[in-house]
Amino acid sequence: MSLLPIIAVGLGVGFAGGLFGIGGSIVLIPALTELLGPDQHRYQAAAMIVNFFVAVPAVYQHRRASAIERGTVIRIVPLALVAVLIGVGISELGFFAGEGETYLRALFGGFLFFSAAMEFRRYRRGDPIGQDLAGSHAGDRPPGVPHWRSIVWVAIPTGIAAGLLGIGGGIVAVPLQRRFLNIPLRQAIANSATLIIATSLVGATAKNYAYAMQNGRTFDALILAAVVVPTAIIGSMAGSRLTHKLPIRLLKGMFIVLLLIAGIRFSYTALRSLPTSPPQPRVAFYEEGRTSRNATDASWAPFP
């Protein structure tokens, strides 16, 4: 198909990622599924690469606005990196292999739907970008760097979700920072974008290696990411600037609608294609050639 729709998707992915500090996977993966058909593991491998390039220009803008809390980010990153590797490992289990990939798509769809519900709840409470959840939230923060026990509640769920679902983790990290670290929304978005640089780099390396080993297609996800990245960078630069400049309640509402539509459609299509038998573990590509297509058909054999 034409590359133009995918390139256009990259612009939207970057804009949403930069604006909300979320990396962009929750836009990219559903869009690629609509354009190219189901291939969850490939899209997640590509999305993790794109997340890195979306986060870098966003972090540059947040740094210029002095919105990043370095002490908090430094404490979150190590635990989140361990958790993202665990998440990637879970996504590569036999349960999610072959036809079982449908379960991973269903899980991703459910996550989108849940995210839309949580965002709508905050939206109704009057929590657009630039406002604090309880009005004077920022002034009520205790001084100093958050305690490790609070950090764990942010780092572990963020890392596991990022590795398992191929997301940047910002859609998890932003509300968790608000809840457990008492961080204002702008700073939570800036911290999240900084965290995504680390989690996406490690996650993309692990996921693409696993994808190549399991499928024998080393460059499929890399090529797909290369098509999306240039416009995603442009979109991220624009979106991250708007985070600190414009009132975006309307855009926040549009984002919720996008999450809701994508979540419903993703879940529906995944549930319709659920396998009737338990998923079988994936077989390495170099072993597949040695297995006969039909044990009763002696005329076919890949190796004489």
N, C-alpha and C positions, 0 to 999 in steps of 0.2 A: 504494500500500500504506500501512498504518498507519505513522505516524512513530515510534511507541513503540519498535519494535526498533532503529531508527537512533539514537534518543536513548539507549537502553540501551547500545548499542555505544560511544557517546561516553564514557560513564562508564568502561568497560573500557579504552578507548584512553587516557584521561587517567591512569588508575591505573597502567597499565603504563608509560606515558611518564614519569610522575613518579618511579616507583619505580626504573626502570633507566636514566633519562637518555637515552631513545631517541626521543622525539618522538611516537611512537604510530602512525606510518604502517604499520608492519609488522603491526599489528592492524587498523587501519581499512580499508586497501585490500582485503585478503582478505574482511573482513566485508561491505563494501559490494558486492563482487563476488558473494558468496553471496546477499545480500538483493535486489539490484537487477539483477544480470546484468553481463556484461562491459562496461566502458567505462573502460579504463585511463587514458587521458589526462585524462578528467574527474575521476576519483578522485584522481589524482596532484595535479591542480590544487587540489582541495578539501583534500587531506591536508596540503599545504604550509601552507595557511592555519591548519588545526587545529594543526599542529606549533608554530606561534608561540604560540598561546594555551595550549597544554599546557606549553610551556617557561617562560613568564613566572612563573606561581605556583611552579613547581619551583625556579626560580632564587631566588625570594624566600626559600624555605625553606633552600636551600643557603647563601645569604648569611647568614642568621641563624645557621647552624651554622658560619660562617667556613670553609667548605669550598672556596671558589672561589679558584684561583690566578690572580690578575689578570694578572700578567706573562706567564704562559703563554698565556692566552686572547687577550690583546692581540696576541701574535705569530701565533697561529693564524688569527685572523679574516680579515685582508686576503687571504691566499692562498686561504683556503676560499671567500671570496666570488667571487673570479675563477673558481675551479674549479666552483662551483655554476652559474654562467652557462654555462660550457662544457658541463656535464652537461645542462642544459635544452636547449641547442642541439642536442646529440646526440640527445636524446629526440624532437626535432621533425624529424629527418631523414626523408626519404621512405621509408627502409627500415622505419620504425616507423609509417608512416601507413596509414590505411584498414585493410585486412586484415592489414597488417604489424604492427598493434597487438598481435597475438597474440605476436609475437616479444618485445615489451616485457613482456608478461605472463609469458612463459616465463622471461625473464631475471630478473624479480622473484621468481618461484617458486624458481628456482635459488639466488638470493641468500638467501631465507628458509631453504632447506634447508642451505646452507652455514653460515648464522648459527647454526642449531640445532646443527650438528655442532661448531662452535667453542665454543659455550656449554656443550655436554655435556662436551667435553674439559676445560674449566676446572672444571666441576662435579665431575668425577671426581677432579680434583687438589685438591679441597677449597678452592674459591675463592668462597665465598658473599660477599655484601655485608658489608663490615666486616673482612674478612681480606685480607691481602696475599698475592700469588702465591707468594712465597718466604719467608713468615713475617715476617722483619724487613726487608721490601722498603723501607718508608718510611725506615728508618734508614740505608739504604745509598745514598740518593739524593745525588748531588753537589749542592753548594750553588749558588744562583743560578738564573737563567732558562735554559731549555734552548737549545742552539745552533740556529741557523737550519736547518742541514742536517737535524737531527732533526725540527724543526717541519714541514718540507716533507713528510716521510713520513706525517705525521698530516693536514695541511691539505688536500693535493691529493686523496688518495683519498676523504676524507670529503666534500669539496665536490662532486666528480664523481658519487659515489654518490647524494648528496642530490638533485642536479639531474636526474640520469638516471632515478632510480627514484621520486622524489617522497617520499623519506624524510627524517627530520630529520638523519640522519647519525650519531646517537649509537651505533647498533649497530656502526658502523665506528670512530668516534672513541674510544670507551672502550677497546677492546682495543689500538688503535694507541698510545694514550697510555701504556698499561701497558708495551707492548713497546719503544717508541722513546724515551719520555720518562721512564720509570721512576717513574711517578706512582701512588700508592696508589689503590685502587679507589674509595673514597668521593670523593676529590678528582677522579678521572677522570670520574666521573658528574656531579659538580657543574660541572666545566669543560665537559663535553659539553652539558649543558642550557643553559649560557650561550652556547655556540657556536651552538646551534640557533636561538636568538632571531635572530641575524644571518643565518644561511644560509636559514632558512625565510622571513624577510621578503623578502629579495632573490629567492629562488627562487620564492616564491608570486607575486610581481609579474611576473616574467618568464614563468612557466608559464601564468598566467591570461591574460596578454596574448596569448601565442601561441595558446592554446586558443580565445580569442574570435575572433582573426583567422582561424583555420583553419576554425572551425565555425560562426561567426556566432551563437553562443549565449553571450552575455556573462555572464549571471547564473547559469547552471546550476551551476557549481562553487561560486559564492559562496553560493547558497541552500543547497546541500548542506552546506557548511561551517558555515553559520549554525545549522543544526539540531543539529549535533554539538557545537559549541563550548561551550555552557553546561555540559552535564554533563561534558565533557572537562576543563574548568577545575576542577570539583569533584573529579573523580577524580585530577587531577594534584596538587592540594593534599594529598589524603590519601596518595597514593603517595609523594610526595617527603618527607613527614614520616616515613613508615615507613623510608625509606632510612637515617635516622639514629637510629632508635629500636628496631627489632625485628630479631631474627635471622630471616632470610628464606630459608633454604636450601630449605624446602619450596616456597615461592613461586617461587624460582629454577627448581626442577625443573618446576613447572607451566608456567612460561614457556617452558622448552625444549620441553616436549610440545606447547604451542600453536604454537611456531615450526615444529616438525617436521610436525605435521598440516597446518598452513596451507601449508607449502612443498610437501609431497607433493601435496596436492589442487590447489594453484595450478598446479604444473608439469604435472600429469596433464591437467587440463582445457585448459591452453594447448597442450600437445602434440597433443591430440586435434583441436584446431581450427586447426592450422597451415595456412596457405593453400598450395594446390598450385602456384600460380604466383607469381613474384616480386611483392612489393607495389608498387603504383603510387603515385607522389607525390600528396599531397593537393591538391585544387584549391580555391582560395579560394571561400567560399560565394557571393560575388556573381558568380563566373564559372560556377558549376555550373548556374545557371538558363538559361544560354545554350547548354548542351550538350544535344542531343536524346537522349532515352532510347534510341531505336532509330533508327539512321541510315536504315533502310528504311521507317520509319513517318512519312510526310510529314504525317499528320493531327495529329501532336502537336508543338506548338512553344510554349514558354513565352512567347515574344515574337512577336506577329504581324508 
